[in-house]
Amino acid sequence: MLSVPKSRVVKLRSSNNEIFEVEEAMAALSEPIKSLVDVIGVNHLIPLPEVNSKTLVMVIEWWKIKHNNASHQGTTKSTSNTQLIEEWEAEFVEELDQANVVIDLLCTANFLSVKELQDLMFQKLADLIKVKTVEEICELFPSKH
């Protein structure tokens, strides 16, 4: 009987001290996390001081979809899988209707060096401010003063 190797788990700690367990292959979509795991292994908790739990949950959701799609590449269904991923991503981005959430995701994607997610968030920000007046843009991004 052939045994399937158990995937290794990486533990990530958000800025508000919640711990998330993520498959190593998924976490490797972040180059800094991948590099850190290569150096210290998976037995250490990786703090993410710039990432809150709410945002990390969304990033992990995105990682799961990307990882599952990557593991199905090369199969006869890869074209339909890619189309499903594109549809899921479009829905994921469409649901982001608050600029502060998009900015949090953008900053997190930047912090974690996840270029594809970063590009999606840049596009979403551009879409949010497209054809808006200066006043409307200011309402989207309230001052923190």
C-alpha positions as CSV (number, residue, x, y, z in Angstrom):
1,M,0.0,0.0,0.0
2,L,1.3,3.4,-1.0
3,S,1.3,6.0,1.7
4,V,0.7,9.7,0.9
5,P,3.3,11.9,2.5
6,K,1.8,14.2,5.0
7,S,2.2,17.9,4.1
8,R,4.2,20.0,6.5
9,V,2.5,22.8,8.3
10,V,3.7,26.3,8.9
11,K,2.4,28.3,11.8
12,L,1.9,32.0,11.3
13,R,1.1,34.5,14.0
14,S,-0.9,37.6,13.0
15,S,-0.3,41.1,14.5
16,N,-3.2,40.5,16.9
17,N,-1.5,37.2,18.1
18,E,-3.8,34.7,16.4
19,I,-2.1,31.6,15.2
20,F,-2.9,30.1,11.7
21,E,-1.7,26.8,10.4
22,V,-1.0,26.7,6.7
23,E,0.4,24.0,4.5
24,E,4.0,24.7,3.7
25,A,3.4,24.6,-0.1
26,M,0.7,27.3,0.3
27,A,2.8,29.5,2.5
28,A,5.7,29.2,-0.1
29,L,3.6,31.4,-2.3
30,S,5.2,34.1,-0.1
31,E,8.9,34.4,-0.9
32,P,9.9,35.7,2.6
33,I,8.0,32.9,4.3
34,K,9.5,30.3,2.0
35,S,13.0,31.7,2.6
36,L,12.4,31.7,6.4
37,V,11.1,28.1,6.4
38,D,14.1,27.1,4.3
39,V,16.4,28.5,7.0
40,I,14.6,27.7,10.3
41,G,12.2,24.9,9.3
42,V,8.5,24.5,10.0
43,N,8.9,23.9,13.7
44,H,9.0,27.6,14.5
45,L,6.2,30.1,14.8
46,I,6.5,32.8,12.1
47,P,5.4,36.3,13.4
48,L,3.7,38.6,10.8
49,P,3.7,41.9,12.8
50,E,2.3,43.8,9.8
51,V,-0.6,41.5,9.1
52,N,-3.9,41.4,11.1
53,S,-6.0,38.3,11.4
54,K,-8.9,39.4,9.2
55,T,-6.5,40.2,6.3
56,L,-4.5,37.0,6.8
57,V,-7.6,34.9,6.6
58,M,-8.3,36.5,3.1
59,V,-4.7,35.9,2.0
60,I,-4.9,32.3,3.1
61,E,-8.1,31.8,1.2
62,W,-6.5,33.2,-1.9
63,W,-3.4,31.0,-1.3
64,K,-5.6,27.9,-1.1
65,I,-7.2,28.6,-4.4
66,K,-3.8,29.3,-6.1
67,H,-2.1,26.3,-4.5
68,N,-5.0,24.0,-5.5
69,N,-4.9,25.3,-9.1
70,A,-1.1,24.9,-9.3
71,S,-1.3,21.3,-8.1
72,H,-3.8,20.6,-10.9
73,Q,-1.7,22.1,-13.6
74,G,-0.7,19.5,-16.2
75,T,-4.0,17.6,-15.9
76,T,-6.5,17.5,-18.7
77,K,-8.8,19.7,-16.7
78,S,-6.2,22.5,-16.3
79,T,-8.0,24.9,-18.7
80,S,-11.3,24.5,-16.9
81,N,-9.5,24.8,-13.6
82,T,-7.8,28.0,-14.7
83,Q,-11.2,29.4,-15.8
84,L,-12.7,28.5,-12.5
85,I,-9.8,30.2,-10.7
86,E,-10.3,33.4,-12.8
87,E,-14.0,33.4,-12.0
88,W,-13.3,32.8,-8.2
89,E,-10.7,35.7,-8.3
90,A,-13.1,38.0,-10.0
91,E,-15.7,37.2,-7.4
92,F,-13.2,37.6,-4.6
93,V,-12.1,41.0,-5.9
94,E,-15.7,42.1,-6.6
95,E,-16.7,41.5,-3.0
96,L,-14.0,43.9,-1.8
97,D,-16.1,47.1,-1.6
98,Q,-14.3,49.0,1.1
99,A,-11.1,50.8,0.2
100,N,-9.5,50.1,3.6
101,V,-9.8,46.4,3.1
102,V,-8.3,46.6,-0.3
103,I,-5.4,48.7,1.1
104,D,-4.9,46.2,3.9
105,L,-4.7,43.4,1.4
106,L,-2.4,45.4,-0.8
107,C,0.0,46.2,2.1
108,T,-0.1,42.5,3.2
109,A,0.6,41.3,-0.4
110,N,3.5,43.7,-0.5
111,F,4.8,42.7,3.0
112,L,4.6,39.0,2.0
113,S,5.9,39.6,-1.5
114,V,2.9,38.0,-3.2
115,K,3.0,39.9,-6.5
116,E,0.0,38.4,-8.1
117,L,-2.3,39.4,-5.2
118,Q,-0.6,42.8,-5.1
119,D,-1.4,43.3,-8.8
120,L,-5.0,42.3,-8.2
121,M,-5.3,44.9,-5.3
122,F,-3.7,47.6,-7.4
123,Q,-6.2,47.0,-10.1
124,K,-9.1,47.0,-7.6
125,L,-7.9,50.3,-6.1
126,A,-7.7,51.8,-9.6
127,D,-11.2,50.6,-10.3
128,L,-12.5,52.1,-7.0
129,I,-11.2,55.5,-7.8
130,K,-11.9,55.5,-11.5
131,V,-14.2,58.3,-12.6
132,K,-14.5,59.7,-9.1
133,T,-14.2,63.3,-8.1
134,V,-11.5,64.3,-5.6
135,E,-14.1,64.7,-2.9
136,E,-15.4,61.2,-3.5
137,I,-11.9,59.8,-3.4
138,C,-11.3,61.6,-0.1
139,E,-14.5,59.9,1.3
140,L,-13.1,56.5,0.2
141,F,-9.9,57.2,2.1
142,P,-10.8,59.0,5.3
143,S,-8.0,60.9,7.1
144,K,-6.7,59.2,10.2
145,H,-6.0,62.6,11.9
